[in-house]
Amino acid sequence: MKREGMEKVMYCYYCKADTIYKKYRQNNSYTESHCSVCEAKEWQNKVIYQEIKKWIEFNREKGLMELPDLK
């Protein structure tokens, strides 16, 4: 069974660093992309990003605090 892989660099909100996300192909289907350090799935990372983005927008609208832009 041959495993072909694809890699991309993304910011992992679990590791708090830029890491390589790997996706492997097996029997004509791809496994879910995951962090090479902590094994967090890409979809989990995207959910965290969306929640952080919503809270930053909410806090800016309410004028609660100055927040930096997301990566």
PyMOL Python script that loads the backbone (N, CA, C, O; Angstrom):
from pymol import cmd

cmd.read_pdbstr("""\
ATOM      1  N   MET A   1       0.841  -1.168   0.000  1.00  0.00           N
ATOM      2  CA  MET A   1       0.000   0.000   0.000  1.00  0.00           C
ATOM      3  C   MET A   1       0.894   1.241   0.000  1.00  0.00           C
ATOM      4  O   MET A   1       1.630   1.485   0.956  1.00  0.00           O
ATOM      5  N   LYS A   2       0.822   2.013  -1.069  1.00  0.00           N
ATOM      6  CA  LYS A   2       1.657   3.197  -1.206  1.00  0.00           C
ATOM      7  C   LYS A   2       0.939   4.413  -0.624  1.00  0.00           C
ATOM      8  O   LYS A   2      -0.247   4.623  -0.881  1.00  0.00           O
ATOM      9  N   ARG A   3       1.667   5.216   0.166  1.00  0.00           N
ATOM     10  CA  ARG A   3       1.089   6.425   0.763  1.00  0.00           C
ATOM     11  C   ARG A   3       1.754   7.647   0.164  1.00  0.00           C
ATOM     12  O   ARG A   3       2.952   7.865   0.345  1.00  0.00           O
ATOM     13  N   GLU A   4       0.976   8.439  -0.547  1.00  0.00           N
ATOM     14  CA  GLU A   4       1.468   9.703  -1.079  1.00  0.00           C
ATOM     15  C   GLU A   4       1.003  10.807  -0.138  1.00  0.00           C
ATOM     16  O   GLU A   4      -0.106  10.751   0.393  1.00  0.00           O
ATOM     17  N   GLY A   5       1.845  11.800   0.065  1.00  0.00           N
ATOM     18  CA  GLY A   5       1.476  12.845   1.003  1.00  0.00           C
ATOM     19  C   GLY A   5       1.515  14.241   0.415  1.00  0.00           C
ATOM     20  O   GLY A   5       2.240  14.513  -0.542  1.00  0.00           O
ATOM     21  N   MET A   6       0.734  15.102   0.996  1.00  0.00           N
ATOM     22  CA  MET A   6       0.761  16.534   0.680  1.00  0.00           C
ATOM     23  C   MET A   6       1.009  17.264   1.985  1.00  0.00           C
ATOM     24  O   MET A   6       0.494  16.878   3.034  1.00  0.00           O
ATOM     25  N   GLU A   7       1.796  18.317   1.912  1.00  0.00           N
ATOM     26  CA  GLU A   7       2.116  19.083   3.112  1.00  0.00           C
ATOM     27  C   GLU A   7       1.882  20.564   2.865  1.00  0.00           C
ATOM     28  O   GLU A   7       2.068  21.054   1.751  1.00  0.00           O
ATOM     29  N   LYS A   8       1.474  21.274   3.912  1.00  0.00           N
ATOM     30  CA  LYS A   8       1.362  22.727   3.851  1.00  0.00           C
ATOM     31  C   LYS A   8       1.655  23.282   5.233  1.00  0.00           C
ATOM     32  O   LYS A   8       1.398  22.632   6.246  1.00  0.00           O
ATOM     33  N   VAL A   9       2.189  24.481   5.260  1.00  0.00           N
ATOM     34  CA  VAL A   9       2.508  25.129   6.531  1.00  0.00           C
ATOM     35  C   VAL A   9       1.315  25.971   6.949  1.00  0.00           C
ATOM     36  O   VAL A   9       0.826  26.801   6.183  1.00  0.00           O
ATOM     37  N   MET A  10       0.849  25.747   8.182  1.00  0.00           N
ATOM     38  CA  MET A  10      -0.264  26.502   8.748  1.00  0.00           C
ATOM     39  C   MET A  10       0.048  26.837  10.193  1.00  0.00           C
ATOM     40  O   MET A  10       0.871  26.178  10.828  1.00  0.00           O
ATOM     41  N   TYR A  11      -0.614  27.865  10.712  1.00  0.00           N
ATOM     42  CA  TYR A  11      -0.490  28.190  12.124  1.00  0.00           C
ATOM     43  C   TYR A  11      -1.403  27.250  12.891  1.00  0.00           C
ATOM     44  O   TYR A  11      -2.598  27.177  12.603  1.00  0.00           O
ATOM     45  N   CYS A  12      -0.858  26.528  13.865  1.00  0.00           N
ATOM     46  CA  CYS A  12      -1.640  25.612  14.684  1.00  0.00           C
ATOM     47  C   CYS A  12      -1.974  26.310  15.997  1.00  0.00           C
ATOM     48  O   CYS A  12      -1.076  26.732  16.726  1.00  0.00           O
ATOM     49  N   TYR A  13      -3.263  26.432  16.297  1.00  0.00           N
ATOM     50  CA  TYR A  13      -3.694  27.099  17.518  1.00  0.00           C
ATOM     51  C   TYR A  13      -3.514  26.221  18.748  1.00  0.00           C
ATOM     52  O   TYR A  13      -3.621  26.709  19.873  1.00  0.00           O
ATOM     53  N   TYR A  14      -3.245  24.939  18.554  1.00  0.00           N
ATOM     54  CA  TYR A  14      -2.939  24.053  19.674  1.00  0.00           C
ATOM     55  C   TYR A  14      -1.472  24.174  20.059  1.00  0.00           C
ATOM     56  O   TYR A  14      -1.141  24.288  21.239  1.00  0.00           O
ATOM     57  N   CYS A  15      -0.591  24.150  19.055  1.00  0.00           N
ATOM     58  CA  CYS A  15       0.865  24.236  19.295  1.00  0.00           C
ATOM     59  C   CYS A  15       1.317  25.687  19.479  1.00  0.00           C
ATOM     60  O   CYS A  15       2.384  25.939  20.038  1.00  0.00           O
ATOM     61  N   LYS A  16       0.511  26.633  19.012  1.00  0.00           N
ATOM     62  CA  LYS A  16       0.834  28.064  19.038  1.00  0.00           C
ATOM     63  C   LYS A  16       2.082  28.372  18.205  1.00  0.00           C
ATOM     64  O   LYS A  16       2.926  29.174  18.605  1.00  0.00           O
ATOM     65  N   ALA A  17       2.184  27.719  17.039  1.00  0.00           N
ATOM     66  CA  ALA A  17       3.333  27.935  16.156  1.00  0.00           C
ATOM     67  C   ALA A  17       2.964  27.509  14.735  1.00  0.00           C
ATOM     68  O   ALA A  17       1.995  26.781  14.524  1.00  0.00           O
ATOM     69  N   ASP A  18       3.752  27.975  13.771  1.00  0.00           N
ATOM     70  CA  ASP A  18       3.590  27.515  12.401  1.00  0.00           C
ATOM     71  C   ASP A  18       4.117  26.090  12.317  1.00  0.00           C
ATOM     72  O   ASP A  18       5.263  25.824  12.677  1.00  0.00           O
ATOM     73  N   THR A  19       3.285  25.183  11.846  1.00  0.00           N
ATOM     74  CA  THR A  19       3.682  23.785  11.740  1.00  0.00           C
ATOM     75  C   THR A  19       3.264  23.240  10.385  1.00  0.00           C
ATOM     76  O   THR A  19       2.514  23.879   9.647  1.00  0.00           O
ATOM     77  N   ILE A  20       3.746  22.079  10.075  1.00  0.00           N
ATOM     78  CA  ILE A  20       3.418  21.426   8.809  1.00  0.00           C
ATOM     79  C   ILE A  20       2.181  20.558   9.015  1.00  0.00           C
ATOM     80  O   ILE A  20       2.141  19.711   9.908  1.00  0.00           O
ATOM     81  N   TYR A  21       1.186  20.780   8.184  1.00  0.00           N
ATOM     82  CA  TYR A  21      -0.004  19.936   8.183  1.00  0.00           C
ATOM     83  C   TYR A  21       0.152  18.937   7.049  1.00  0.00           C
ATOM     84  O   TYR A  21       0.433  19.316   5.912  1.00  0.00           O
ATOM     85  N   LYS A  22      -0.031  17.661   7.363  1.00  0.00           N
ATOM     86  CA  LYS A  22       0.178  16.595   6.399  1.00  0.00           C
ATOM     87  C   LYS A  22      -1.143  15.920   6.052  1.00  0.00           C
ATOM     88  O   LYS A  22      -2.020  15.732   6.896  1.00  0.00           O
ATOM     89  N   LYS A  23      -1.246  15.568   4.789  1.00  0.00           N
ATOM     90  CA  LYS A  23      -2.430  14.873   4.291  1.00  0.00           C
ATOM     91  C   LYS A  23      -1.929  13.700   3.449  1.00  0.00           C
ATOM     92  O   LYS A  23      -1.135  13.895   2.530  1.00  0.00           O
ATOM     93  N   TYR A  24      -2.378  12.507   3.748  1.00  0.00           N
ATOM     94  CA  TYR A  24      -1.927  11.320   3.035  1.00  0.00           C
ATOM     95  C   TYR A  24      -3.026  10.748   2.161  1.00  0.00           C
ATOM     96  O   TYR A  24      -4.213  10.824   2.479  1.00  0.00           O
ATOM     97  N   ARG A  25      -2.595  10.176   1.058  1.00  0.00           N
ATOM     98  CA  ARG A  25      -3.521   9.532   0.144  1.00  0.00           C
ATOM     99  C   ARG A  25      -3.335   8.021   0.255  1.00  0.00           C
ATOM    100  O   ARG A  25      -2.219   7.510   0.169  1.00  0.00           O
ATOM    101  N   GLN A  26      -4.439   7.327   0.445  1.00  0.00           N
ATOM    102  CA  GLN A  26      -4.410   5.882   0.588  1.00  0.00           C
ATOM    103  C   GLN A  26      -5.611   5.291  -0.146  1.00  0.00           C
ATOM    104  O   GLN A  26      -6.751   5.658   0.141  1.00  0.00           O
ATOM    105  N   ASN A  27      -5.374   4.410  -1.059  1.00  0.00           N
ATOM    106  CA  ASN A  27      -6.457   3.751  -1.809  1.00  0.00           C
ATOM    107  C   ASN A  27      -7.425   4.754  -2.439  1.00  0.00           C
ATOM    108  O   ASN A  27      -8.639   4.628  -2.283  1.00  0.00           O
ATOM    109  N   ASN A  28      -6.891   5.741  -3.143  1.00  0.00           N
ATOM    110  CA  ASN A  28      -7.673   6.758  -3.852  1.00  0.00           C
ATOM    111  C   ASN A  28      -8.541   7.634  -2.965  1.00  0.00           C
ATOM    112  O   ASN A  28      -9.484   8.249  -3.461  1.00  0.00           O
ATOM    113  N   SER A  29      -8.259   7.713  -1.681  1.00  0.00           N
ATOM    114  CA  SER A  29      -8.970   8.643  -0.810  1.00  0.00           C
ATOM    115  C   SER A  29      -7.949   9.286   0.127  1.00  0.00           C
ATOM    116  O   SER A  29      -6.928   8.687   0.465  1.00  0.00           O
ATOM    117  N   TYR A  30      -8.244  10.499   0.532  1.00  0.00           N
ATOM    118  CA  TYR A  30      -7.330  11.239   1.399  1.00  0.00           C
ATOM    119  C   TYR A  30      -7.754  11.122   2.856  1.00  0.00           C
ATOM    120  O   TYR A  30      -8.943  11.146   3.176  1.00  0.00           O
ATOM    121  N   THR A  31      -6.766  10.994   3.731  1.00  0.00           N
ATOM    122  CA  THR A  31      -7.048  11.075   5.151  1.00  0.00           C
ATOM    123  C   THR A  31      -7.118  12.548   5.532  1.00  0.00           C
ATOM    124  O   THR A  31      -6.625  13.399   4.791  1.00  0.00           O
ATOM    125  N   GLU A  32      -7.701  12.852   6.639  1.00  0.00           N
ATOM    126  CA  GLU A  32      -7.822  14.245   7.089  1.00  0.00           C
ATOM    127  C   GLU A  32      -6.447  14.832   7.367  1.00  0.00           C
ATOM    128  O   GLU A  32      -5.598  14.181   7.976  1.00  0.00           O
ATOM    129  N   SER A  33      -6.231  16.057   6.922  1.00  0.00           N
ATOM    130  CA  SER A  33      -4.972  16.749   7.167  1.00  0.00           C
ATOM    131  C   SER A  33      -4.800  16.980   8.663  1.00  0.00           C
ATOM    132  O   SER A  33      -5.757  17.339   9.350  1.00  0.00           O
ATOM    133  N   HIS A  34      -3.581  16.776   9.172  1.00  0.00           N
ATOM    134  CA  HIS A  34      -3.343  16.934  10.601  1.00  0.00           C
ATOM    135  C   HIS A  34      -1.975  17.550  10.874  1.00  0.00           C
ATOM    136  O   HIS A  34      -1.074  17.480  10.039  1.00  0.00           O
ATOM    137  N   CYS A  35      -1.833  18.147  12.038  1.00  0.00           N
ATOM    138  CA  CYS A  35      -0.597  18.791  12.466  1.00  0.00           C
ATOM    139  C   CYS A  35       0.481  17.729  12.681  1.00  0.00           C
ATOM    140  O   CYS A  35       0.213  16.673  13.253  1.00  0.00           O
ATOM    141  N   SER A  36       1.681  18.010  12.226  1.00  0.00           N
ATOM    142  CA  SER A  36       2.764  17.038  12.365  1.00  0.00           C
ATOM    143  C   SER A  36       3.305  16.976  13.794  1.00  0.00           C
ATOM    144  O   SER A  36       4.005  16.025  14.143  1.00  0.00           O
ATOM    145  N   VAL A  37       2.993  17.974  14.628  1.00  0.00           N
ATOM    146  CA  VAL A  37       3.495  18.000  16.004  1.00  0.00           C
ATOM    147  C   VAL A  37       2.472  17.423  16.980  1.00  0.00           C
ATOM    148  O   VAL A  37       2.773  16.478  17.709  1.00  0.00           O
ATOM    149  N   CYS A  38       1.271  17.987  16.994  1.00  0.00           N
ATOM    150  CA  CYS A  38       0.288  17.590  18.016  1.00  0.00           C
ATOM    151  C   CYS A  38      -0.840  16.719  17.480  1.00  0.00           C
ATOM    152  O   CYS A  38      -1.700  16.290  18.249  1.00  0.00           O
ATOM    153  N   GLU A  39      -0.854  16.451  16.191  1.00  0.00           N
ATOM    154  CA  GLU A  39      -1.862  15.595  15.553  1.00  0.00           C
ATOM    155  C   GLU A  39      -3.264  16.207  15.518  1.00  0.00           C
ATOM    156  O   GLU A  39      -4.234  15.492  15.268  1.00  0.00           O
ATOM    157  N   ALA A  40      -3.391  17.519  15.764  1.00  0.00           N
ATOM    158  CA  ALA A  40      -4.701  18.165  15.670  1.00  0.00           C
ATOM    159  C   ALA A  40      -5.135  18.189  14.209  1.00  0.00           C
ATOM    160  O   ALA A  40      -4.319  18.431  13.320  1.00  0.00           O
ATOM    161  N   LYS A  41      -6.401  17.942  13.965  1.00  0.00           N
ATOM    162  CA  LYS A  41      -6.922  17.920  12.603  1.00  0.00           C
ATOM    163  C   LYS A  41      -7.088  19.345  12.079  1.00  0.00           C
ATOM    164  O   LYS A  41      -7.314  20.283  12.844  1.00  0.00           O
ATOM    165  N   GLU A  42      -6.972  19.487  10.763  1.00  0.00           N
ATOM    166  CA  GLU A  42      -7.079  20.814  10.143  1.00  0.00           C
ATOM    167  C   GLU A  42      -8.451  21.437  10.396  1.00  0.00           C
ATOM    168  O   GLU A  42      -8.536  22.643  10.630  1.00  0.00           O
ATOM    169  N   TRP A  43      -9.515  20.656  10.355  1.00  0.00           N
ATOM    170  CA  TRP A  43     -10.846  21.217  10.572  1.00  0.00           C
ATOM    171  C   TRP A  43     -10.991  21.754  11.996  1.00  0.00           C
ATOM    172  O   TRP A  43     -11.687  22.746  12.211  1.00  0.00           O
ATOM    173  N   GLN A  44     -10.339  21.105  12.976  1.00  0.00           N
ATOM    174  CA  GLN A  44     -10.389  21.588  14.357  1.00  0.00           C
ATOM    175  C   GLN A  44      -9.686  22.945  14.464  1.00  0.00           C
ATOM    176  O   GLN A  44     -10.151  23.851  15.155  1.00  0.00           O
ATOM    177  N   ASN A  45      -8.565  23.058  13.770  1.00  0.00           N
ATOM    178  CA  ASN A  45      -7.806  24.297  13.779  1.00  0.00           C
ATOM    179  C   ASN A  45      -8.622  25.431  13.141  1.00  0.00           C
ATOM    180  O   ASN A  45      -8.602  26.562  13.627  1.00  0.00           O
ATOM    181  N   LYS A  46      -9.339  25.123  12.055  1.00  0.00           N
ATOM    182  CA  LYS A  46     -10.160  26.136  11.383  1.00  0.00           C
ATOM    183  C   LYS A  46     -11.309  26.604  12.256  1.00  0.00           C
ATOM    184  O   LYS A  46     -11.676  27.778  12.223  1.00  0.00           O
ATOM    185  N   VAL A  47     -11.885  25.693  13.041  1.00  0.00           N
ATOM    186  CA  VAL A  47     -12.983  26.060  13.953  1.00  0.00           C
ATOM    187  C   VAL A  47     -12.476  27.033  15.009  1.00  0.00           C
ATOM    188  O   VAL A  47     -13.144  28.022  15.313  1.00  0.00           O
ATOM    189  N   ILE A  48     -11.313  26.766  15.565  1.00  0.00           N
ATOM    190  CA  ILE A  48     -10.728  27.668  16.567  1.00  0.00           C
ATOM    191  C   ILE A  48     -10.468  29.036  15.949  1.00  0.00           C
ATOM    192  O   ILE A  48     -10.757  30.061  16.566  1.00  0.00           O
ATOM    193  N   TYR A  49      -9.923  29.058  14.733  1.00  0.00           N
ATOM    194  CA  TYR A  49      -9.657  30.314  14.037  1.00  0.00           C
ATOM    195  C   TYR A  49     -10.950  31.119  13.863  1.00  0.00           C
ATOM    196  O   TYR A  49     -10.964  32.325  14.111  1.00  0.00           O
ATOM    197  N   GLN A  50     -12.031  30.463  13.438  1.00  0.00           N
ATOM    198  CA  GLN A  50     -13.295  31.157  13.229  1.00  0.00           C
ATOM    199  C   GLN A  50     -13.859  31.720  14.536  1.00  0.00           C
ATOM    200  O   GLN A  50     -14.388  32.831  14.549  1.00  0.00           O
ATOM    201  N   GLU A  51     -13.750  30.968  15.631  1.00  0.00           N
ATOM    202  CA  GLU A  51     -14.236  31.443  16.929  1.00  0.00           C
ATOM    203  C   GLU A  51     -13.426  32.639  17.430  1.00  0.00           C
ATOM    204  O   GLU A  51     -13.993  33.598  17.954  1.00  0.00           O
ATOM    205  N   ILE A  52     -12.118  32.585  17.274  1.00  0.00           N
ATOM    206  CA  ILE A  52     -11.266  33.707  17.679  1.00  0.00           C
ATOM    207  C   ILE A  52     -11.622  34.943  16.859  1.00  0.00           C
ATOM    208  O   ILE A  52     -11.723  36.048  17.392  1.00  0.00           O
ATOM    209  N   LYS A  53     -11.810  34.743  15.565  1.00  0.00           N
ATOM    210  CA  LYS A  53     -12.158  35.846  14.669  1.00  0.00           C
ATOM    211  C   LYS A  53     -13.490  36.493  15.080  1.00  0.00           C
ATOM    212  O   LYS A  53     -13.607  37.718  15.072  1.00  0.00           O
ATOM    213  N   LYS A  54     -14.499  35.672  15.443  1.00  0.00           N
ATOM    214  CA  LYS A  54     -15.794  36.201  15.878  1.00  0.00           C
ATOM    215  C   LYS A  54     -15.654  37.023  17.155  1.00  0.00           C
ATOM    216  O   LYS A  54     -16.250  38.094  17.268  1.00  0.00           O
ATOM    217  N   TRP A  55     -14.862  36.529  18.131  1.00  0.00           N
ATOM    218  CA  TRP A  55     -14.696  37.242  19.391  1.00  0.00           C
ATOM    219  C   TRP A  55     -13.933  38.542  19.208  1.00  0.00           C
ATOM    220  O   TRP A  55     -14.242  39.538  19.862  1.00  0.00           O
ATOM    221  N   ILE A  56     -12.956  38.545  18.340  1.00  0.00           N
ATOM    222  CA  ILE A  56     -12.216  39.783  18.065  1.00  0.00           C
ATOM    223  C   ILE A  56     -13.146  40.814  17.442  1.00  0.00           C
ATOM    224  O   ILE A  56     -13.129  41.979  17.841  1.00  0.00           O
ATOM    225  N   GLU A  57     -13.967  40.400  16.459  1.00  0.00           N
ATOM    226  CA  GLU A  57     -14.916  41.326  15.834  1.00  0.00           C
ATOM    227  C   GLU A  57     -15.937  41.839  16.855  1.00  0.00           C
ATOM    228  O   GLU A  57     -16.267  43.025  16.855  1.00  0.00           O
ATOM    229  N   PHE A  58     -16.430  40.969  17.711  1.00  0.00           N
ATOM    230  CA  PHE A  58     -17.388  41.362  18.744  1.00  0.00           C
ATOM    231  C   PHE A  58     -16.778  42.395  19.683  1.00  0.00           C
ATOM    232  O   PHE A  58     -17.399  43.417  19.975  1.00  0.00           O
ATOM    233  N   ASN A  59     -15.562  42.130  20.156  1.00  0.00           N
ATOM    234  CA  ASN A  59     -14.903  43.049  21.084  1.00  0.00           C
ATOM    235  C   ASN A  59     -14.574  44.383  20.431  1.00  0.00           C
ATOM    236  O   ASN A  59     -14.643  45.419  21.091  1.00  0.00           O
ATOM    237  N   ARG A  60     -14.220  44.382  19.156  1.00  0.00           N
ATOM    238  CA  ARG A  60     -13.970  45.645  18.453  1.00  0.00           C
ATOM    239  C   ARG A  60     -15.247  46.456  18.313  1.00  0.00           C
ATOM    240  O   ARG A  60     -15.245  47.672  18.510  1.00  0.00           O
ATOM    241  N   GLU A  61     -16.349  45.774  17.969  1.00  0.00           N
ATOM    242  CA  GLU A  61     -17.632  46.465  17.824  1.00  0.00           C
ATOM    243  C   GLU A  61     -18.068  47.106  19.139  1.00  0.00           C
ATOM    244  O   GLU A  61     -18.605  48.213  19.137  1.00  0.00           O
ATOM    245  N   LYS A  62     -17.848  46.437  20.238  1.00  0.00           N
ATOM    246  CA  LYS A  62     -18.235  46.941  21.556  1.00  0.00           C
ATOM    247  C   LYS A  62     -17.206  47.908  22.135  1.00  0.00           C
ATOM    248  O   LYS A  62     -17.462  48.555  23.150  1.00  0.00           O
ATOM    249  N   GLY A  63     -16.035  48.008  21.487  1.00  0.00           N
ATOM    250  CA  GLY A  63     -14.995  48.903  21.977  1.00  0.00           C
ATOM    251  C   GLY A  63     -14.388  48.450  23.290  1.00  0.00           C
ATOM    252  O   GLY A  63     -13.929  49.271  24.084  1.00  0.00           O
ATOM    253  N   LEU A  64     -14.384  47.148  23.521  1.00  0.00           N
ATOM    254  CA  LEU A  64     -13.918  46.626  24.803  1.00  0.00           C
ATOM    255  C   LEU A  64     -12.402  46.654  24.946  1.00  0.00           C
ATOM    256  O   LEU A  64     -11.887  46.914  26.034  1.00  0.00           O
ATOM    257  N   MET A  65     -11.685  46.391  23.860  1.00  0.00           N
ATOM    258  CA  MET A  65     -10.227  46.380  23.960  1.00  0.00           C
ATOM    259  C   MET A  65      -9.605  46.434  22.580  1.00  0.00           C
ATOM    260  O   MET A  65     -10.251  46.110  21.584  1.00  0.00           O
ATOM    261  N   GLU A  66      -8.368  46.838  22.526  1.00  0.00           N
ATOM    262  CA  GLU A  66      -7.608  46.829  21.289  1.00  0.00           C
ATOM    263  C   GLU A  66      -7.035  45.434  21.080  1.00  0.00           C
ATOM    264  O   GLU A  66      -6.337  44.912  21.950  1.00  0.00           O
ATOM    265  N   LEU A  67      -7.324  44.831  19.941  1.00  0.00           N
ATOM    266  CA  LEU A  67      -6.860  43.481  19.659  1.00  0.00           C
ATOM    267  C   LEU A  67      -6.063  43.462  18.357  1.00  0.00           C
ATOM    268  O   LEU A  67      -6.383  44.192  17.419  1.00  0.00           O
ATOM    269  N   PRO A  68      -5.039  42.639  18.301  1.00  0.00           N
ATOM    270  CA  PRO A  68      -4.238  42.542  17.070  1.00  0.00           C
ATOM    271  C   PRO A  68      -5.011  41.781  15.981  1.00  0.00           C
ATOM    272  O   PRO A  68      -5.969  41.065  16.274  1.00  0.00           O
ATOM    273  N   ASP A  69      -4.588  41.945  14.743  1.00  0.00           N
ATOM    274  CA  ASP A  69      -5.160  41.191  13.644  1.00  0.00           C
ATOM    275  C   ASP A  69      -4.678  39.755  13.708  1.00  0.00           C
ATOM    276  O   ASP A  69      -3.581  39.491  14.200  1.00  0.00           O
ATOM    277  N   LEU A  70      -5.476  38.830  13.220  1.00  0.00           N
ATOM    278  CA  LEU A  70      -5.100  37.425  13.180  1.00  0.00           C
ATOM    279  C   LEU A  70      -4.120  37.168  12.056  1.00  0.00           C
ATOM    280  O   LEU A  70      -4.026  37.952  11.111  1.00  0.00           O
ATOM    281  N   LYS A  71      -3.391  36.073  12.159  1.00  0.00           N
ATOM    282  CA  LYS A  71      -2.476  35.672  11.089  1.00  0.00           C
ATOM    283  C   LYS A  71      -3.266  35.187   9.899  1.00  0.00           C
ATOM    284  O   LYS A  71      -2.684  34.801   8.886  1.00  0.00           O
TER     285      LYS A  71
END
""", "prot")
cmd.dss("prot")
cmd.show_as("cartoon", "prot")
cmd.util.cbc("prot")
cmd.orient("prot")
